[in-house]
């Protein structure tokens, strides 16, 4: 059996959820959209079911997957509904919906739901991606109240730069939200992962922890006590001696500076490890750091074993996890940890805890 696998530590997931809820106060929706950021939505939701106040997903199909897995806590559709027929499923499966644009108001106006809808009304406070502008928010809120089809309304917004504590954008968004909602009743939800950790002024009734649940710290320069949930690993499947000056891999991207003992690892970009990382990107072999050499290929990559004489065939190779933070690999690949985690595929997933 090919040794490439993703180890998912569900105890770490629960630890991170409790840390998020403790830092924020109030209640917290565990965000498990995009297959729980690549970790397995059903498995992660089941692991959190005894603790979580609810869950958030992207859209209806993701919510139905959780219901089919036995999850009975509240589930919020962050993108809301796309068509009138989806409201029947929303009611049937007791789901909550975000309303963030006028067409969704129109869908509710023309609907005849069997039960009142639970709505999260989203304001565009400055990210300019989704939500009602400040002058549109109260009319939208009033329209929902007057429809007679809505039970409760939670007011929400989303921050564009909460993971950058030195910039003013989050303060400006907070001010815009508070000004626009000052006279509107109901619970509030503002804090994503970055705001949970770095913006106490954004802590209201509901938090929405996402990436921090999985241990990828949105503020890696500040120790926050998060534990990595995924370890991506494989093993050395061959060892080769590379003479000094000889090239290695596609494009001869690496030339050995000295006689080099190279380990071939059964994992590549088809498994989700980024092709764009440079020579020298860290890996851990049996817990000891070394470096990637040569270009990452579809199924394989190569590492430097020269200074690890005890490493060889079968040695465990961690690409990210407890020894190699996924944020470090994302930085090397000039991307973000979200993308790396969501792209892991083709490897075995093994769950513990």
HELIX and SHEET records of a PDB file:
HELIX    1   1 UNK A   10  UNK A   24  1                                  15    
HELIX    2   2 UNK A   33  UNK A   38  1                                   6    
HELIX    3   3 UNK A   41  UNK A   48  1                                   8    
HELIX    4   4 UNK A   60  UNK A   68  1                                   9    
HELIX    5   5 UNK A   85  UNK A   92  1                                   8    
HELIX    6   6 UNK A  102  UNK A  110  1                                   9    
HELIX    7   7 UNK A  134  UNK A  147  1                                  14    
HELIX    8   8 UNK A  169  UNK A  181  1                                  13    
HELIX    9   9 UNK A  193  UNK A  198  1                                   6    
HELIX   10  10 UNK A  200  UNK A  202  5                                   3    
HELIX   11  11 UNK A  211  UNK A  214  5                                   4    
HELIX   12  12 UNK A  250  UNK A  252  5                                   3    
HELIX   13  13 UNK A  269  UNK A  271  5                                   3    
HELIX   14  14 UNK A  326  UNK A  333  1                                   8    
HELIX   15  15 UNK A  337  UNK A  342  1                                   6    
SHEET    1   A 8 UNK A 348  UNK A 352  0                                        
SHEET    2   A 8 UNK A   5  UNK A   9  1                                        
SHEET    3   A 8 UNK A 230  UNK A 242 -1                                        
SHEET    4   A 8 UNK A 260  UNK A 265 -1                                        
SHEET    5   A 8 UNK A 301  UNK A 304 -1                                        
SHEET    6   A 8 UNK A 288  UNK A 293 -1                                        
SHEET    7   A 8 UNK A 282  UNK A 285 -1                                        
SHEET    8   A 8 UNK A 316  UNK A 320 -1                                        
SHEET    1   B 9 UNK A  27  UNK A  31  0                                        
SHEET    2   B 9 UNK A  54  UNK A  57  1                                        
SHEET    3   B 9 UNK A  75  UNK A  77  1                                        
SHEET    4   B 9 UNK A  96  UNK A  99  1                                        
SHEET    5   B 9 UNK A 117  UNK A 122  1                                        
SHEET    6   B 9 UNK A 150  UNK A 156  1                                        
SHEET    7   B 9 UNK A 188  UNK A 191  1                                        
SHEET    8   B 9 UNK A 206  UNK A 207  1                                        
SHEET    9   B 9 UNK A  27  UNK A  31  1                                        
SHEET    1   C 2 UNK A 247  UNK A 248  0                                        
SHEET    2   C 2 UNK A 254  UNK A 255 -1                                        
END                                                                             
